[in-house]
């Protein structure tokens, strides 16, 4: 499948808001960090946004959605199940017309069962309902790593991308590079005097990280920017590509600490994967652990940049940039306690 390379035009929120005030967006995946930023950008650009999200397990009948999800202010919140097409129709669309579908939905673990259930099938359900309800446009948040698919979630994402491309809908497939959140997992570790973990020499990979806000605005801009229609859109943040070693150097500098690194051999990761894979044939629960280890090795050895189809190498110059905030500016805010980040799975480095 060809992968068009696009250099994004400057965002113009004021122009978008003038033309989008009467149009409606049905959004999926709005509770994730990128989803929250995208929902806020859509509202700011004047769209009327409805978010279909899962029913919280611990929700009480007396709790109002706007209190549970303050980050989705000025959107309409509905509860449903994306694994069930009838729920998408009845609880999401509710018989109403929507102009655009925006999905920031993604599997939480990336394991095969989860990936094919969410990254492919849930999106296939959404697309089926969108066509049935005559929605004309869909904006999809994908991932730049699908360029070199070696993992289950990458194959699942590519399978749906193909489905969307062939659907007849006006589509934009956004493939961002690394997120700030995924590169912030070692801050507390370094603050506590521990070493910064690097794989190999810390220069095996590089990326052009993009902030939640910048990515959310970019995704929202795809609705009105005709240059981004019927396109696969790799996108990174501002500035040059940076390596894990450079990330560590900046953290030590901001914290005023002497640099201290612990190097993890890639061969060790490969040994762990082989061991878990063998044991997984006996103990099924270890199969998922093997897949998670494979995901870790992938990100430790593959750059999050555009893959040059001619050279077969990752290419910083072919990776478009957008936005204003750099990763190191974000680090500075974190260290100064001017902002926070919910690391969740990225806290494993602590």
Secondary structure, DSSP 8 states (H G I E B T S, - for coil): ------------HHHHHHHHTT-EEEEESTTSHHHHHHHHHHHHTT-EEEEEE---TT--TT--HHHH-GGGTTSEEEE--TT-HHHIIIIIITT---SEEEE----SS--HHHHIIIIIIIHHHHHHHHHHTT--EEEEE--GGGGG--SHHHHHHHHHHHHHHTSSSEEEEEEE--BTGGG-TTHHHHHTT--EEEETTS-S-EE--B-HHHHHHHHHHTTT-GGGTTEEEEEB-SS--EEHHHHHHHHHHHHT----EEEE-HHHHHHHHHHHHHHHTTSTHHHHHHHHHHHHHHHHHS-BSEE-TTT-SEEGGGS-B--S--HHHHHHHHHTTSS----GGGGGG-
